[in-house]
Structure formats: structure tokens, C-alpha cells
Amino acid sequence: MDFNTRIKYYLENLLEEYPDIFLIDFDIRSNDSIKIIIDGDNGIKVQDCIRISKALRNKIEEENKNFSIEVTSPGIGENLKISRQYKNNVGRDLELKLDDGTFIDGKLKKANDKKIEMEISGTDPKNKGQKYPKVETGSYYYKDIKQARLKVKFKN
């Protein structure tokens, strides 16, 4: 097993000790740095990132390697990448860009391991000027989603 595979395997096993934390992305870069993005069912605290970073550093030192390690949570506006993120955000507003270039705004209603279901609001083009919005439901497979971002709302 090469170094990258061993470290990813170790990281996945480490995260099994913390069932509410999961791996979003893992990248070993050519400049001897490792970037890990984690998320949690209840969010991520700085202490979670520190704990994962320290455990990984100890493992890398056992390998007699010298890497800088960055463990972070996904930032505001980052794409949702795995089904567990979608499941944790049911009920929130979402912006999708599909592989065919279509943009969709709506509320995430359901998510499973293969697809999501959204409630999409819009006006009915047959009744121009009508004040009552038309509401539709759409299902989208993860494989067809190019980008998915939560819509951030700031309160006054």
C-alpha cells in the first residue's frame, strides 16, 4: 500500500471513532501538505479539527514523513459533495447547477443515498401577474448534479 492510501485508510479508521464526523475531501499535495475537509452531523468544532490533526500527525511521524496538515470544515458557500451533507441539510434552501447547465433554486425536502428531492417555487407562466406562486417538486440524482450550494440568508 502506498503512503497516500495508508494515510487515507488510517484517516477513515480514525473517523470511525467519531460516528458524527465524516470525511468530505482528502488531498495530499505535491508540496508535502495534506488538506482534509471534515463535516459533522452537528457541525464541526475547532477541537474536532485539532483532535483529527494531532492523531494524523502522530501517524505520519511513525512513517518518518514530514507534512503540514490542514484539517478544516467546509466553508460557507462550499459545494455539498456527499449524500450525508444533503441529508443533514434537509429543509434548507439550495442552489443546484446540473450537468446540462440548468440552474435550480428551491428547498431541499428529502435526500437519500442516490438522489434528492426539492420543492421549487416559481410563477405560473400561464397566469402572468398572478401573485400565487406555483410550487413543483423535482428529483435529482447526485450523478447529475455539478454543483450544490446552500443559500445563505442573513437576518437584519
C-alpha positions in Angstrom: 0.0 0.0 0.0 1.5 3.4 -0.9 1.7 6.3 1.5 -1.4 8.1 0.2 -3.5 5.0 0.5 -2.2 4.2 4.0 -2.9 7.7 5.3 -6.4 7.8 3.8 -7.1 4.3 5.3 -5.9 5.5 8.7 -8.0 8.6 8.5 -11.1 6.7 7.6 -10.5 4.3 10.6 -9.8 7.2 12.9 -13.1 8.8 11.9 -15.0 5.6 12.8 -14.2 6.5 16.4 -16.3 9.7 15.9 -19.5 8.5 14.3 -20.9 12.0 14.0 -17.9 13.3 12.0 -17.3 12.3 8.4 -14.8 12.9 5.6 -15.7 15.3 2.8 -12.3 15.6 1.0 -8.8 14.4 1.4 -5.8 15.7 -0.7 -2.1 15.0 -0.4 -0.4 17.8 -2.4 3.0 17.8 -4.1 4.3 20.4 -1.6 4.2 18.0 1.3 0.9 19.2 2.6 -2.3 17.4 3.4 -5.7 19.1 3.3 -8.6 17.3 5.0 -12.2 18.6 5.0 -14.5 17.1 7.6 -18.1 17.8 8.5 -20.3 16.6 11.3 -24.0 15.8 11.8 -24.0 18.6 14.4 -21.4 20.8 12.8 -17.6 20.8 13.4 -15.8 22.4 16.3 -12.2 23.6 16.3 -11.5 20.9 18.9 -12.6 18.3 16.4 -10.2 19.6 13.8 -7.4 19.7 16.3 -8.1 16.1 17.5 -8.0 14.7 14.0 -4.9 16.7 13.0 -2.9 15.5 16.1 -3.9 11.9 15.5 -2.9 12.1 11.9 0.4 13.9 12.7 1.3 11.1 15.0 0.6 8.5 12.3 2.7 10.5 9.8 5.6 10.7 12.2 5.5 6.9 12.6 6.1 6.8 8.8 9.1 9.2 9.2 7.5 11.7 6.9 7.2 15.5 7.3 4.0 17.0 6.1 2.0 20.1 7.0 -1.6 19.2 7.9 -4.7 21.3 7.4 -8.0 20.0 8.9 -11.0 22.2 8.3 -14.7 22.2 7.9 -16.4 23.2 4.7 -16.8 26.9 4.4 -20.0 28.9 3.7 -20.7 28.7 0.0 -18.8 25.4 -0.5 -20.4 22.8 -2.6 -22.2 19.9 -1.0 -20.2 16.8 -2.1 -21.6 13.7 -0.4 -25.1 12.4 0.4 -24.6 12.8 4.1 -24.3 16.5 3.7 -27.5 16.7 1.8 -29.3 14.6 4.5 -28.1 17.0 7.2 -29.4 20.0 5.3 -33.0 18.8 4.6 -35.3 21.8 5.0 -32.8 24.4 3.9 -32.7 26.4 0.6 -30.3 25.1 -2.0 -29.0 26.2 -5.4 -28.2 23.5 -7.9 -26.3 23.5 -11.2 -27.0 20.3 -13.2 -24.5 18.8 -15.6 -26.7 20.0 -18.5 -26.2 23.6 -17.3 -29.7 24.0 -15.7 -29.8 26.1 -12.5 -32.4 25.3 -9.9 -33.3 27.1 -6.7 -35.5 25.5 -4.1 -35.9 23.9 -0.7 -34.3 20.5 -0.1 -37.2 18.3 1.0 -35.6 14.8 1.0 -32.2 13.1 0.5 -31.1 9.5 0.3 -28.0 7.8 -0.9 -28.9 8.2 -4.7 -30.9 11.4 -5.1 -32.5 14.4 -3.6 -36.0 15.9 -3.8 -36.5 19.6 -3.9 -39.5 21.9 -3.7 -39.2 24.6 -6.4 -41.2 27.8 -6.3 -41.9 29.9 -9.3 -44.7 31.8 -11.0 -47.0 30.0 -13.4 -46.2 31.4 -16.9 -49.9 30.8 -18.0 -51.1 33.3 -15.4 -48.8 36.3 -15.7 -49.1 38.7 -12.9 -50.7 36.1 -10.6 -49.5 36.6 -7.1 -49.7 33.0 -6.0 -46.6 31.0 -6.7 -46.6 27.7 -8.5 -44.8 25.0 -6.4 -43.3 22.0 -8.0 -41.3 19.1 -6.8 -38.2 17.8 -8.6 -36.0 14.8 -8.0 -32.3 15.0 -9.0 -29.7 12.2 -8.9 -26.3 13.1 -7.4 -24.6 11.9 -10.6 -26.4 14.7 -12.5 -25.5 17.5 -10.0 -22.5 19.5 -11.0 -22.7 22.0 -8.1 -24.9 22.3 -5.0 -24.7 25.1 -2.5 -26.7 26.1 0.5 -28.3 29.6 0.1 -27.1 31.7 3.0 -29.6 34.1 4.4 -28.5 37.0 6.6 -31.0 38.4 9.1 -31.3 42.2 9.6 
